[in-house]
């Protein structure tokens, strides 16, 4: 008989000058912008919008309107420059991790090695932003902003004896950094339209544990797949309509971004191969309505639909991979976020804000894995705006994100079952079939975020 207390046994067997200027500015401003360990989207751009739960599409009134709704640039009545940062303290906790098999040959065998509970590394993440907006005249306004519209970065302990999840993945990074110029045009007193173009680059890194080093034949190797799409683009189209003084309506379409990644496979600090991947950023539509209770108090409700279903598979092509590619099923589903934001002008110089978001995961149980350990989430925000004087203003926000409940994976992730089933099958000499191995666990994400923006009005 054999025993699985030592995982080594398992692994042993198993363009233009303008473009350059714009891109350089984007890279300088958002070089550190690798957002929370979750799906590929922000939890807010700028402290103002973040504090309102991003429920601002019907009243986006600062430079980050180029992202939320470029029609909102017409609400900016004088030149304004803003810069700020969000700081995230996030972790993913995995509990009750276990590998089991109902096959008769597995009777009395302990498949589990390492702790049953483990969590991602809790390093702070910094996500800076920058924006500028100004009116050209009574009808036309301009804005430009640099930010990270999409971002995921999660790291785990790569030692599989301390973190058995590392046998699947120990790092995932998927980030887009962009600079977005845009225009807003006021068609009439109650109707505005806007358009912006996001020029960006995307980064994708993956840390994997490989059964054997193809260069040396050693029994286990930590592989790092580092790739980048050096330039891509998307666009945002928005409309804002105020039928009566008490109500404002907003609608924004953000287009799909084609991302073609190219890079290297690194083992022990040395390049051993190349890797390519075609993996896009999805399009989305955000609609909202804001009700102005009075001159000081407003409430907005938004819905954000994202076409996650474009991400059916994640295929990393590399000569060292089995069959020439690392292939992972995704089969994500389209989902709708629900957002509500409140803003209250408490005094002449102080604005108080709050917001809530319900964010359902598009990741089904069948394709759940340690590269995308996503859950349904509640997002809570509180913040303020302080007009220090006629020129300077400060906005701040505190954010808390938590899974709605611990997500339970009870042997129904085909992704995890395939990987760990393959290891068990190899270690058993083929006596335990891969399809009779099941992985179970609990998964929960927790985040605290802190942000501020400093703005100067010319």
MIBAVEX-972513 format. One record per residue (C-alpha): residue number from 1; x, z, y. Coordinates in Angstrom, 3 decimals, always signed. Each point is the difference from the previous one (the first is absolute). Layout:
NODE vexmi       px       pz       py
NODE   NUM        X        Z        Y
...
This chain:
NODE vexmi       px       pz       py
NODE     1   +0.000   +0.000   +0.000
NODE     2   +1.037   -0.232   +3.637
NODE     3   -0.495   +1.999   +3.173
NODE     4   -0.448   -1.120   +3.586
NODE     5   +1.514   +2.983   +1.795
NODE     6   +2.898   -2.176   +1.181
NODE     7   -1.142   -3.036   +2.018
NODE     8   +3.392   -1.692   -0.475
NODE     9   -1.223   -0.859   -3.505
NODE    10   -3.044   -1.719   +1.467
NODE    11   +1.856   -1.987   +2.633
NODE    12   +2.886   -0.994   -2.217
NODE    13   -2.412   -1.912   -2.280
NODE    14   -2.385   -1.307   +2.302
NODE    15   +0.666  -19.791  +39.644
NODE    16   +0.105   -0.495   +3.660
NODE    17   +1.768   +2.151   +2.654
NODE    18   -3.364   +1.465   +1.094
NODE    19   -0.798   +0.885   -3.548
NODE    20   +3.366   +1.729   -0.319
NODE    21   -0.556   +1.983   +3.202
NODE    22   -3.485   +1.081   -1.044
NODE    23   +1.104   +0.880   -3.513
NODE    24   +2.988   +1.957   +1.303
NODE    25   -2.296   +2.055   +2.226
NODE    26   -2.347   +0.656   -2.905
NODE    27   +2.827   +1.046   -2.274
NODE    28   +1.528   +2.328   +2.591
NODE    29   -3.320   +1.675   +0.750
NODE    30   -1.333   +0.324   -3.543
NODE    31   +3.151   +0.108   -2.100
NODE    32   -0.952   +3.458   -1.241
NODE    33   -3.681   -0.786   -0.481
NODE    34   -0.547   +0.635   -3.697
NODE    35   -3.411   +1.573   -0.251
NODE    36   -1.610   +2.541   -2.288
NODE    37   +0.056   -0.235   -3.771
NODE    38   -3.337   -1.691   -0.428
NODE    39   -1.348   -3.510   +0.168
NODE    40   +1.425   -2.631   +2.286
NODE    41   -1.636   +0.840   +3.302
NODE    42   +0.561   +2.334   +2.890
NODE    43   -1.807   +3.230   +0.760
NODE    44   -0.005   -0.976   +3.653
NODE    45   +1.981   -1.858   +2.669
NODE    46   +0.472   +2.163   +3.089
NODE    47   -1.120   +3.603   +0.480
NODE    48   -3.153   -0.999   +1.923
NODE    49   -1.488   -2.171   -2.770
NODE    50   +1.300   +2.204   -2.798
NODE    51   -1.713   +3.089   +1.419
NODE    52   -3.328   -1.887   -0.059
NODE    53   +0.428   -0.938   -3.649
NODE    54   +0.726   -3.597   +1.090
NODE    55   -3.702   -0.342   +0.883
NODE    56   +0.883   -1.918   +3.165
NODE    57   -0.868   -3.645   -0.665
NODE    58   -2.914   +0.236   +2.477
NODE    59   +2.137   +1.652   +2.710
NODE    60   +3.709   -0.726   -0.539
NODE    61   +1.303   +0.801   +3.466
NODE    62   +3.805   +0.242   -0.291
NODE    63   +2.849   -2.422   -0.890
NODE    64   -0.667   +0.422   -3.742
NODE    65   -3.203   -1.954   +0.532
NODE    66   +2.131   -2.996   -1.049
NODE    67   -0.389   +1.419   -3.533
NODE    68   -3.398   +1.712   +0.038
NODE    69   -1.902   -2.485   +2.164
NODE    70   +1.832   -2.269   +2.464
NODE    71   -3.235   -0.389   +1.996
NODE    72   +0.561   +3.632   +1.044
NODE    73   +2.984   -1.049   +2.112
NODE    74   -2.551   -0.762   +2.731
NODE    75   -0.611   +3.765   +0.245
NODE    76   +3.599   +0.490   +1.214
NODE    77   -0.275   -0.125   +3.793
NODE    78   +3.659   +0.487   +0.957
NODE    79   +3.449   -0.353   -1.505
NODE    80   +0.704   +2.609   -2.661
NODE    81   +3.010   +0.590   -2.236
NODE    82   -0.205   +2.346   -2.991
NODE    83   +2.341   +1.115   -2.752
NODE    84   -0.377   +2.600   -2.692
NODE    85   +0.506   +1.029   -3.606
NODE    86   -1.919   +1.332   -2.972
NODE    87   +1.793   +2.427   -2.320
NODE    88   -1.373   +0.267   -3.545
NODE    89   +0.569   +2.775   -2.522
NODE    90   -1.553   -1.275   -3.217
NODE    91   +0.156   +0.522   -3.726
NODE    92   -1.720   -1.101   -3.191
NODE    93   -0.539   +2.676   -2.657
NODE    94   -0.330   -0.884   -3.678
NODE    95   -1.375   +2.633   -2.378
NODE    96   -0.515   +0.273   -3.775
NODE    97   +2.018   -3.102   -0.850
NODE    98   -0.123   -0.676   -3.739
NODE    99   +0.582   -2.747   -2.556
NODE   100   -2.132   +0.034   -3.157
NODE   101   -0.809   -2.226   -2.958
NODE   102   -2.815   +0.070   -2.543
NODE   103   +2.012   -1.921   -2.598
NODE   104   +0.595   +1.902   -3.292
NODE   105   +3.767   -0.508   +0.319
NODE   106   -0.051   +2.005   +3.241
NODE   107   -1.387   +3.170   -1.584
NODE   108   +2.126   +3.019   +0.903
NODE   109   +2.222   -1.933   +2.401
NODE   110   +0.656   +1.198   +3.552
NODE   111   +0.139   -3.100   +2.197
NODE   112   +0.416   +1.878   +3.268
NODE   113   +3.322   +0.703   +1.624
NODE   114   +0.621   +1.487   +3.403
NODE   115   -2.545   +1.868   +2.122
NODE   116   -3.727   -0.600   -0.225
NODE   117   -0.267   +0.472   +3.797
NODE   118   +2.167   -1.791   +2.568
NODE   119   -0.263   -1.409   +3.522
NODE   120   +1.493   -2.617   +2.296
NODE   121   +2.874   +0.818   +2.341
NODE   122   -1.213   +1.474   +3.273
NODE   123   +2.355   -1.544   +2.555
NODE   124   -1.431   -0.446   +3.505
NODE   125   -0.978   -3.530   +0.994
NODE   126   +0.232   -1.195   +3.613
NODE   127   -2.234   -2.837   +1.204
NODE   128   +0.684   -1.010   +3.639
NODE   129   -2.060   -2.340   +2.178
NODE   130   +0.212   -1.759   +3.361
NODE   131   -2.535   -1.760   +2.208
NODE   132   -0.477   -1.618   +3.398
NODE   133   -3.145   -1.430   +1.615
NODE   134   -1.008   -1.374   +3.386
NODE   135   -2.782   -2.014   +1.638
NODE   136   +0.952   -3.450   +1.301
NODE   137   -3.176   -0.180   +2.067
NODE   138   -3.613   +1.164   -0.177
NODE   139   -0.631   -2.092   -3.127
NODE   140   +3.250   -0.253   -1.984
NODE   141   +2.186   +2.800   -1.391
NODE   142   +3.206   +0.060   -2.042
NODE   143   +1.422   +2.479   -2.471
NODE   144   +2.896   +0.308   -2.416
NODE   145   +0.734   +2.696   -2.568
NODE   146   +2.467   +0.761   -2.791
NODE   147   -1.118   +2.081   -2.980
NODE   148   -0.298   +0.059   -3.799
NODE   149   -3.489   -1.287   -0.934
NODE   150   +0.654   +0.557   -3.712
NODE   151   +2.257   +2.467   -1.696
NODE   152   +0.628   +1.821   -3.235
NODE   153   +3.104   +1.939   -0.965
NODE   154   -0.010   +2.414   -2.895
NODE   155   +3.009   +1.508   -1.771
NODE   156   +0.150   +2.064   -3.162
NODE   157   +2.844   +1.795   -1.754
NODE   158   +1.723   -2.763   -1.960
NODE   159   +1.110   +2.422   -2.739
NODE   160   -2.563   -0.570   -2.746
NODE   161   +0.754   +3.380   -1.603
NODE   162   -1.344   +1.610   +3.176
NODE   163   -2.554   -2.692   +0.770
NODE   164   -1.341   -1.899   -3.028
NODE   165   -1.768   -2.346   +2.412
NODE   166   +3.419   -1.452   +0.855
NODE   167   -0.137   -1.941   -3.261
NODE   168   -2.573   -2.179   +1.753
NODE   169   +1.171   +0.104   +3.649
NODE   170   +1.925   +2.376   +2.275
NODE   171   -0.358   -1.797   +3.337
NODE   172   -2.424   -2.411   +1.655
NODE   173   +0.285   -1.414   +3.493
NODE   174   -2.274   -2.655   +1.472
NODE   175   +0.128   -0.270   +3.786
NODE   176   -0.868   -2.483   +2.692
NODE   177   +1.519   +0.355   +3.481
NODE   178   -1.471   -2.110   +2.792
NODE   179   -0.033   -0.772   +3.676
NODE   180   -3.346   -1.251   +1.295
NODE   181   -0.635   -1.756   +3.320
NODE   182   -3.630   -0.629   +0.912
NODE   183   -2.504   -1.019   +2.669
NODE   184   -3.404   +1.355   +0.919
NODE   185   -2.522   -1.988   +2.018
NODE   186   -3.104   +1.392   +1.703
NODE   187   -2.685   -2.661   -0.429
NODE   188   -2.599   +1.996   +1.944
NODE   189   -0.649   +3.537   +1.152
NODE   190   -1.068   +1.015   -3.514
NODE   191   +1.933   -2.400   -2.279
NODE   192   +3.724   -0.266   -0.717
NODE   193   +2.016   -1.909   -2.608
NODE   194   +3.619   +0.252   -1.049
NODE   195   +2.710   -1.502   -2.186
NODE   196   +3.424   +1.222   -1.102
NODE   197   +2.765   -1.170   -2.342
NODE   198   +2.076   +2.408   -2.094
NODE   199   +3.569   -1.142   -0.645
NODE   200   +1.625   +2.147   -2.620
NODE   201   +2.195   +0.570   -2.978
NODE   202   -0.796   +1.769   -3.264
NODE   203   +2.109   +2.135   -2.318
NODE   204   -0.557   +0.733   -3.668
NODE   205   +2.186   +2.352   -2.052
NODE   206   -0.636   +1.192   -3.542
NODE   207   +1.910   +2.588   -2.017
NODE   208   -0.356   -0.499   -3.756
NODE   209   +1.528   +1.534   -3.116
NODE   210   +1.222   -2.778   -2.295
NODE   211   +0.515   +0.480   -3.751
NODE   212   +3.420   -1.611   +0.025
NODE   213   +2.532   -1.227   +2.521
NODE   214   +0.301   -3.766   -0.595
NODE   215   +3.514   +0.083   +1.464
NODE   216   +1.465   +2.882   -2.020
NODE   217   -2.430   +0.615   -2.853
NODE   218   -0.240   +3.704   +0.880
NODE   219   -3.181   +1.694   -1.299
NODE   220   -1.696   +0.593   +3.352
NODE   221   +0.347   -1.309   +3.523
NODE   222   -1.653   +0.732   +3.314
NODE   223   -0.845   -3.327   +1.594
NODE   224   -0.799   -0.484   +3.687
NODE   225   -1.815   -3.188   +0.982
NODE   226   +0.614   -0.571   +3.723
NODE   227   -1.782   -2.953   +1.595
NODE   228   -1.196   -1.178   +3.408
NODE   229   -2.148   -2.647   +1.627
NODE   230   +1.983   -0.504   +3.194
NODE   231   -2.836   -1.590   +1.989
NODE   232   -3.765   -0.258   -0.399
NODE   233   -3.012   -0.125   +2.277
NODE   234   -3.701   +0.774   +0.241
NODE   235   -2.608   +0.022   +2.745
NODE   236   -2.760   +2.239   +1.336
NODE   237   -3.231   -1.221   +1.588
NODE   238   -2.376   +2.405   +1.713
NODE   239   -3.197   +0.170   +1.997
NODE   240   -1.482   +2.887   +1.990
NODE   241   -3.569   +0.012   +1.273
NODE   242   -1.802   +2.620   +2.085
NODE   243   -3.730   -0.820   +0.003
NODE   244   -0.857   +3.126   +1.994
NODE   245   +2.116   +2.614   +1.761
NODE   246   -0.457   +2.533   -2.804
NODE   247   +1.119   -2.250   -2.887
NODE   248   +3.092   -2.086   -0.708
NODE   249   +0.422   -2.167   -3.106
NODE   250   +3.276   -1.308   -1.424
NODE   251   +1.110   -2.345   -2.758
NODE   252   +3.555   -0.924   -1.077
NODE   253   +1.361   -2.322   -2.676
NODE   254   +3.631   +0.515   -1.094
NODE   255   +1.315   -2.863   -2.064
NODE   256   +1.871   -0.053   -3.291
NODE   257   +3.799   +0.010   +0.197
NODE   258   +1.927   -2.147   -2.473
NODE   259   +3.055   +1.925   -1.144
NODE   260   +2.686   -1.627   -2.167
NODE   261   +2.729   +2.471   -0.888
NODE   262   +3.584   -0.784   -1.015
NODE   263   +2.728   +2.481   -0.825
NODE   264   +2.354   +1.617   -2.477
NODE   265   -0.086   +2.180   -3.076
NODE   266   +2.406   +2.922   +0.364
NODE   267   +1.368   +2.134   -2.858
NODE   268   +2.373   +2.881   +0.731
NODE   269   +0.651   -1.374   +3.469
NODE   270   +0.887   -3.512   -1.231
NODE   271   -2.044   -3.181   +0.267
NODE   272   -0.693   -1.309   -3.495
NODE   273   -2.751   -2.550   +0.632
NODE   274   -2.569   -1.388   +2.441
NODE   275   -3.735   +0.614   +0.389
NODE   276   -2.895   -1.821   +1.672
NODE   277   -3.638   +1.015   +0.495
NODE   278   -3.092   -1.560   +1.582
NODE   279   -2.165   +2.932   +1.132
NODE   280   -2.195   -0.279   +3.087
NODE   281   -1.512   +2.393   +2.520
NODE   282   -3.821   -0.258   -0.192
NODE   283   -2.406   -1.048   +2.738
NODE   284   -2.604   +2.409   +1.324
NODE   285   -3.041   +0.220   +2.265
NODE   286   -0.791   +3.042   +2.149
NODE   287   -3.340   +0.459   +1.751
NODE   288   -1.148   +2.904   +2.132
NODE   289   -2.494   +1.349   +2.494
NODE   290   +0.714   +2.578   +2.712
NODE   291   -2.715   +2.082   +1.624
NODE   292   +0.735   +1.458   +3.423
NODE   293   -2.004   +3.209   +0.095
NODE   294   +0.919   +0.381   +3.660
NODE   295   +2.967   -0.799   +2.243
NODE   296   +2.145   +2.617   -1.766
NODE   297   -0.980   -0.184   -3.681
NODE   298   -0.021   -2.917   -2.462
NODE   299   -0.357   -0.372   -3.769
NODE   300   +0.977   -3.047   -2.073
NODE   301   -0.692   -1.015   -3.595
NODE   302   +2.077   -2.746   -1.654
NODE   303   +0.213   -1.682   -3.378
NODE   304   +3.186   -1.730   -1.183
NODE   305   -0.235   -2.474   -2.887
NODE   306   +3.282   -1.034   -1.648
NODE   307   +0.395   -2.800   -2.498
NODE   308   +2.202   +1.868   -2.470
NODE   309   -1.168   -2.336   -2.783
NODE   310   +2.649   -2.571   +0.969
NODE   311   +2.484   +2.328   -1.726
NODE   312   -0.769   -0.846   -3.615
NODE   313   +3.553   +0.230   -1.316
NODE   314   +3.401   +1.127   +1.216
NODE   315   +2.686   -2.239   -1.470
NODE   316   +3.679   +0.612   +0.749
NODE   317   +1.965   -2.959   -1.339
NODE   318   +3.569   +0.693   -1.086
NODE   319   +2.316   -1.469   -2.653
NODE   320   +0.674   +3.472   -1.416
NODE   321   -3.668   +0.843   -0.607
NODE   322   -1.558   -0.537   -3.448
NODE   323   -1.352   -3.554   +0.079
NODE   324   +1.450   -0.401   +3.490
NODE   325   -2.474   +2.222   +1.833
NODE   326   -1.282   +3.525   +0.474
NODE   327   -3.777   -0.527   -0.140
NODE   328   -2.531   +2.667   +0.969
NODE   329   -3.767   -0.391   +0.012
NODE   330   -1.698   +1.209   +3.191
NODE   331   -3.624   -1.244   +0.036
NODE   332   -0.716   +1.922   +3.206
NODE   333   -3.516   -0.037   +1.390
NODE   334   -1.227   -0.671   +3.538
NODE   335   -0.928   +3.261   +1.730
NODE   336   -1.538   +1.282   +3.248
NODE   337   +1.375   +2.885   +2.046
NODE   338   -2.464   +2.015   +2.063
NODE   339   +1.244   +1.383   +3.313
NODE   340   -1.444   +2.197   +2.728
NODE   341   +1.674   +0.995   +3.257
NODE   342   -0.952   +2.220   +2.916
NODE   343   +1.513   +0.093   +3.490
NODE   344   -0.851   +2.582   +2.681
NODE   345   +1.291   +0.093   +3.559
NODE   346   +0.224   +3.785   +0.216
NODE   347   +1.525   +0.109   +3.503
NODE   348   +1.271   -2.516   +2.528
NODE   349   +3.406   +0.023   -1.718
NODE   350   -0.771   +0.983   -3.624
NODE   351   -1.630   -2.090   -2.732
NODE   352   -0.757   +1.485   -3.438
NODE   353   -0.348   -2.231   -3.067
NODE   354   -0.833   +0.315   -3.678
NODE   355   -0.591   -2.365   -2.900
NODE   356   -0.787   -0.221   -3.687
NODE   357   +0.576   -2.792   -2.544
NODE   358   -1.238   -0.358   -3.571
NODE   359   +2.489   -2.285   -1.723
NODE   360   -0.925   -1.050   -3.578
NODE   361   +2.801   -1.303   -2.195
NODE   362   -0.139   -3.603   -1.210
NODE   363   +2.300   +0.851   -2.952
NODE   364   -1.996   +0.197   -3.254
NODE   365   +0.916   +2.475   -2.732
NODE   366   +1.066   -2.884   -2.246
NODE   367   +2.917   -1.011   +2.255
NODE   368   +0.942   +3.409   +1.423
NODE   369   +3.761   +0.643   -0.095
NODE   370   +2.787   +1.953   +1.699
NODE   371   +0.808   -2.878   +2.360
NODE   372   -3.509   +0.150   +1.543
NODE   373   -1.300   +3.546   -0.719
NODE   374   -3.005   -0.420   +2.264
NODE   375   -3.166   +2.121   +0.211
NODE   376   -3.195   +0.209   +2.042
NODE   377   +0.909   +1.808   +3.228
NODE   378   -1.445   +2.018   +2.847
NODE   379   +1.831   -0.456   +3.317
NODE   380   -0.502   +2.625   +2.739
NODE   381   +1.355   -0.369   +3.540
NODE   382   -0.010   +2.062   +3.197
NODE   383   +1.771   -0.875   +3.223
NODE   384   +0.130   +0.015   +3.784
NODE   385   +0.894   -2.082   +3.021
NODE   386   +1.555   +1.662   +3.043
NODE   387   +0.388   -1.783   +3.333
NODE   388   +3.045   +1.817   +1.342
NODE   389   -0.329   -1.825   +3.326
NODE   390   -1.006   -3.423   +1.279
NODE   391   +2.951   -1.639   -1.772
NODE   392   +0.680   +1.941   -3.192
NODE   393   -2.240   +0.837   -2.936
NODE   394   +0.574   +1.570   -3.416
NODE   395   -2.122   -0.494   -3.124
NODE   396   +0.376   +2.126   -3.109
NODE   397   -1.539   +0.171   -3.477
NODE   398   +0.085   +2.115   -3.147
NODE   399   -1.108   -1.671   -3.218
NODE   400   -0.808   +1.325   -3.455
NODE   401   -0.560   -2.276   -2.982
NODE   402   -1.038   +1.270   -3.400
NODE   403   -1.388   -1.507   -3.191
NODE   404   -3.724   +0.572   -0.253
NODE   405   +0.734   +1.517   -3.431
NODE   406   +2.729   -0.051   -2.620
NODE   407   -0.081   -3.428   -1.601
NODE   408   -0.150   +0.214   -3.791
NODE   409   +1.633   -2.674   -2.144
NODE   410   -1.074   +0.705   -3.569
NODE   411   +1.748   -2.634   -2.052
NODE   412   -1.745   -2.876   +1.795
NODE   413   +2.935   -1.442   +1.980
NODE   414   +1.086   -3.117   -1.865
NODE   415   +3.100   -0.154   +2.235
NODE   416   +1.255   +3.459   -1.000
NODE   417   -1.116   -0.327   -3.616
NODE   418   +1.893   -3.283   -0.334
NODE   419   +3.291   +1.377   +1.351
NODE   420   -0.009   +3.340   -1.810
NODE   421   -1.579   -1.535   -3.091
NODE   422   +2.875   -2.457   -0.175
NODE   423   +2.509   +2.840   +0.132
NODE   424   -1.800   +1.936   -2.707
NODE   425   -0.320   -3.098   -2.158
NODE   426   +3.725   -0.739   +0.306
NODE   427   +1.051   +3.568   -0.704
NODE   428   -2.243   +0.179   -3.064
NODE   429   +1.510   -3.128   -1.458
NODE   430   -3.325   -1.771   +0.445
NODE   431   -2.007   +2.468   -2.071
NODE   432   -2.150   +1.068   +2.993
NODE   433   -1.701   -2.994   +1.649
NODE   434   +0.301   -0.286   +3.770
NODE   435   -3.787   -0.314   +0.405
NODE   436   -0.543   +3.392   -1.646
NODE   437   +1.927   +1.939   +2.663
NODE   438   -1.798   +1.555   +2.984
NODE   439   +1.269   +1.592   +3.236
NODE   440   -2.048   +2.645   +1.825
NODE   441   +0.603   +1.736   +3.326
NODE   442   -1.497   +1.331   +3.212
NODE   443   +0.987   -1.540   +3.359
NODE   444   -0.463   +1.328   +3.545
NODE   445   +1.401   -1.042   +3.381
NODE   446   +0.495   +2.298   +3.008
NODE   447   +1.258   -0.871   +3.492
NODE   448   +0.512   +1.641   +3.364
NODE   449   +0.701   -2.286   +2.932
NODE   450   +1.045   +0.801   +3.565
NODE   451   +0.220   -2.516   +2.806
NODE   452   +0.244   -0.531   +3.726
NODE   453   +0.207   -2.794   +2.549
NODE   454   +1.393   +0.109   +3.498
NODE   455   -1.484   -2.564   +2.399
NODE   456   +0.980   -1.146   +3.473
NODE   457   -2.535   -1.658   +2.303
NODE   458   +1.540   -2.306   +2.589
